[in-house]
């Protein structure tokens, strides 16, 4: 997903049908960790093979005229050179999907690529499509399909909570102020879940949703975490770990240590006060 959206972000507003990326450009854009070019080429090839399975189309209002096409028609990987590169060719009829879009769904690529959960990545893209409204609702069917959730979770709401909603809340709360996730229940036996709603503070239409600098970005994310009433204390600790790039459990350990130190100080202060009271009492009796 990082590679795909890195490619998309650079191909926007290109007038031609072929765009060249150096290996280093793509690695930097997608925050690619492995450094070996052979491994990188294999991952790029797998990405392209998946892209070939994506089909796009359009139809007339009447539905009588229809057209289907793929977005990318060629990937050329050139690794036997001093500066390896990749040429990507876009099908001419797909150019309107990338170029000169007036309502492009904007989001900071760095934020997207730093998300760990694939569910959080997909939810991030979906919510950014409603960024100025601050509300999105998905039926259970759409939610499962769009997030590619295993069908085995359909009748296991506990698994949806643990493996889908939990990482979404933890990873997106720093990016969407006041984020809430609610289940909508239907009628009938057991009140089954029929959909999921997301609310957050809407962004202004002309708001700049790109990086304001590492310090300011992190400060805003931590503010969103601390002032979100939906997350438990444990979830807030995990969210802070992810924002700061710490090992999960680090913030919790630090917070518990601070609480223990505060508790120990109270005990010491109380013992000191009791000892002073006894001394005063003793002096009073002596007098």
PEKA-V140576 format. One line per field, one symbol per residue. phi: phi as a letter, one per 20 degrees, with the letter a starting at -180 (. if undefined). Layout:
# PEKA-V140576
phi: ???
This chain:
# PEKA-V140576
phi: .ffffffffeefmefedccdcfgffffffelfegdfffffffffffffgfffeedcabbfffnedcbcaeeddbccdddebfcgbcdcddfgfegffddleecffeaffffffefeeffffffgfffffdfedmbbccfgffgfffelegffegdcgfffffddffffffeegfdcfmfccceddeeofmlffdacdccaffefgdfeddgdogffgfgfffffffdeeeefgfffffffgffemefgoffffffffffffffffffffffffffffffffffffff
